[in-house]
C-alpha cells in the first residue's frame, strides 16, 4: 500500500491514504483531548478531526492545549 507523505510537527511522516486527522492523533498514542491541532496553519477543533482528510504535503501541528490567562 502506498502511503501519503505529510509533515508532522516539522518532520516527514507517512500516513495511509484516506487517513483523517483523528486517526493520526490516535496513532500517536496521545490523548486527543489533551492536544490542539492545526493543518496548514488552520486550527482544527477536536470534533472536526474525523472530518479532516489528510492530503499529500499537508503540514500538521499537534501541540499541548494551554488554558489560562
KAMO-V16855 format. One record per backbone hydrogen bond with DSSP energy under -1.0 kcal/mol. NH is the residue of the N-H (numbers start at 0). CO is the residue of the C=O. If there is no record, write none. Layout:
nh	co
NH	CO
NH	CO
//
This chain:
nh	co
3	14
5	12
6	57
7	10
8	59
10	7
12	5
14	3
18	15
20	51
21	48
23	19
24	20
25	21
26	22
28	25
29	24
33	30
34	31
35	62
37	60
38	41
39	58
41	38
43	36
47	44
50	47
52	50
53	18
56	4
57	54
59	6
60	37
62	35
64	33
//
